[in-house]
Amino acid sequence: MNTSELSSSLRSVISALHKGLRRQSDSVNNYSMTEMETIGHLFRSPSLLPTELASLTKVKTQSMSQILKKLEEQSIIKRTPSKEDKRKVYISLTSFGKKMVEKVKYDKDEWLKNAIDKSLTEKEKVLLTKVLPVLNKLNEAK
């Protein structure tokens, strides 16, 4: 298999796996990919400015404002004014938002664990373990 065929096959498999994982939590179905990406950034960073979130998710500030409005209405995020500059407002997840992320992660991990246990032989599990560093290397490529 040449590199073009390999890259196409890998993309296809990863895309299908991603879709399978995305379907595993009912709460995820209510959010767009950009909304989920925004929640993910807030889960990994204690607080961010709306402009930082817009930059990270590669959307316009106006679009991010709409996303944040929806997430705030659903009690997933909270806004905290900056102590140094009252014009700035930091965004962070509420405890409900953090619990939602943890549940989604758990649901996806359980689905994948069950899929691995049901579908793969012990040899295939060992092979998958060995290929993870290679996949991580691809993930880090710029």
C-alpha positions as CSV (number, residue, x, y, z in Angstrom):
1,M,0.0,0.0,0.0
2,N,1.5,3.3,-1.0
3,T,1.4,6.4,1.2
4,S,-1.6,7.9,-0.6
5,E,-3.7,4.7,-0.1
6,L,-2.5,4.4,3.5
7,S,-3.4,8.0,4.3
8,S,-6.9,7.7,2.7
9,S,-7.6,4.4,4.5
10,L,-6.4,5.8,7.8
11,R,-8.5,8.9,7.5
12,S,-11.6,6.8,6.6
13,V,-11.1,4.5,9.6
14,I,-10.4,7.3,12.0
15,S,-13.4,9.2,10.8
16,A,-15.7,6.2,11.2
17,L,-14.3,5.6,14.7
18,H,-14.8,9.2,15.6
19,K,-18.4,9.1,14.5
20,G,-19.0,5.9,16.5
21,L,-17.6,7.6,19.6
22,R,-19.6,10.7,19.0
23,R,-22.9,8.7,19.0
24,Q,-22.1,7.2,22.4
25,S,-23.5,9.9,24.6
26,D,-26.9,11.4,24.3
27,S,-25.8,14.7,25.7
28,V,-23.3,15.2,22.9
29,N,-26.0,15.0,20.3
30,N,-27.3,18.4,21.4
31,Y,-24.1,20.2,20.5
32,S,-22.2,21.0,17.3
33,M,-18.6,20.0,16.9
34,T,-17.6,23.6,17.6
35,E,-19.6,23.7,20.8
36,M,-18.0,20.5,21.9
37,E,-14.6,21.8,21.0
38,T,-15.3,24.9,23.0
39,I,-16.3,22.8,26.0
40,G,-13.2,20.7,25.6
41,H,-10.9,23.7,25.6
42,L,-12.6,24.9,28.8
43,F,-12.2,21.5,30.4
44,R,-8.5,21.6,29.7
45,S,-8.0,25.3,30.7
46,P,-9.5,26.7,33.9
47,S,-10.7,29.9,32.2
48,L,-10.3,31.6,28.9
49,L,-11.4,34.8,27.3
50,P,-14.1,34.6,24.6
51,T,-11.5,35.9,22.0
52,E,-9.1,33.1,23.0
53,L,-11.9,30.5,22.6
54,A,-12.8,32.0,19.2
55,S,-9.1,31.8,18.1
56,L,-8.7,28.2,19.4
57,T,-11.9,27.0,17.6
58,K,-11.2,29.1,14.5
59,V,-14.5,30.9,14.5
60,K,-15.4,34.6,14.5
61,T,-16.0,36.4,17.7
62,Q,-19.7,36.8,16.9
63,S,-20.1,33.1,16.4
64,M,-18.3,32.4,19.7
65,S,-20.7,34.8,21.4
66,Q,-23.7,32.8,20.2
67,I,-22.0,29.5,21.3
68,L,-21.3,31.0,24.8
69,K,-24.8,32.3,25.1
70,K,-26.2,28.8,24.4
71,L,-23.8,27.2,26.8
72,E,-24.5,29.7,29.5
73,E,-28.3,29.3,29.1
74,Q,-27.8,25.6,29.7
75,S,-25.6,26.2,32.8
76,I,-22.5,24.6,31.2
77,I,-20.4,27.7,31.5
78,K,-20.1,30.8,33.7
79,R,-18.7,34.2,33.1
80,T,-16.4,35.9,35.6
81,P,-15.4,39.5,35.2
82,S,-11.6,40.1,35.4
83,K,-10.4,41.7,38.6
84,E,-7.8,43.8,36.7
85,D,-9.8,44.9,33.7
86,K,-13.6,45.0,34.2
87,R,-14.1,45.0,30.4
88,K,-12.8,41.4,30.2
89,V,-14.8,38.4,31.1
90,Y,-13.3,35.0,31.7
91,I,-15.3,31.9,30.7
92,S,-15.1,28.6,32.7
93,L,-17.1,25.5,33.1
94,T,-19.6,25.2,35.8
95,S,-19.6,22.1,38.0
96,F,-22.5,20.8,35.9
97,G,-20.4,21.4,32.7
98,K,-17.4,19.5,34.2
99,K,-19.7,16.6,35.2
100,M,-21.1,16.5,31.7
101,V,-17.7,16.3,30.2
102,E,-16.7,13.5,32.6
103,K,-19.9,11.5,31.7
104,V,-19.2,11.9,28.0
105,K,-15.6,10.7,28.4
106,Y,-16.8,7.8,30.5
107,D,-19.5,6.8,28.0
108,K,-17.0,6.9,25.1
109,D,-14.3,5.0,27.0
110,E,-16.8,2.3,28.0
111,W,-18.1,1.9,24.4
112,L,-14.5,1.7,23.0
113,K,-13.5,-0.7,25.8
114,N,-16.4,-3.0,25.0
115,A,-15.7,-2.7,21.2
116,I,-12.1,-3.7,21.8
117,D,-13.0,-6.6,24.1
118,K,-15.7,-7.9,21.7
119,S,-13.9,-7.4,18.4
120,L,-10.2,-7.9,19.0
121,T,-8.0,-10.9,19.8
122,E,-5.3,-10.7,22.4
123,K,-2.7,-10.3,19.6
124,E,-4.7,-7.5,18.0
125,K,-4.9,-5.7,21.4
126,V,-1.1,-6.0,21.8
127,L,-0.7,-4.6,18.2
128,L,-3.1,-1.7,19.0
129,T,-1.0,-0.9,22.1
130,K,2.1,-0.9,20.0
131,V,0.7,1.4,17.3
132,L,-0.6,4.1,19.8
133,P,2.8,5.9,19.9
134,V,2.8,6.0,16.1
135,L,-0.7,7.5,16.0
136,N,0.3,10.0,18.6
137,K,3.3,11.0,16.5
138,L,0.9,11.7,13.6
139,N,-1.3,13.7,15.9
140,E,1.6,15.9,16.8
141,A,2.6,16.5,13.2
142,K,2.2,20.1,12.1
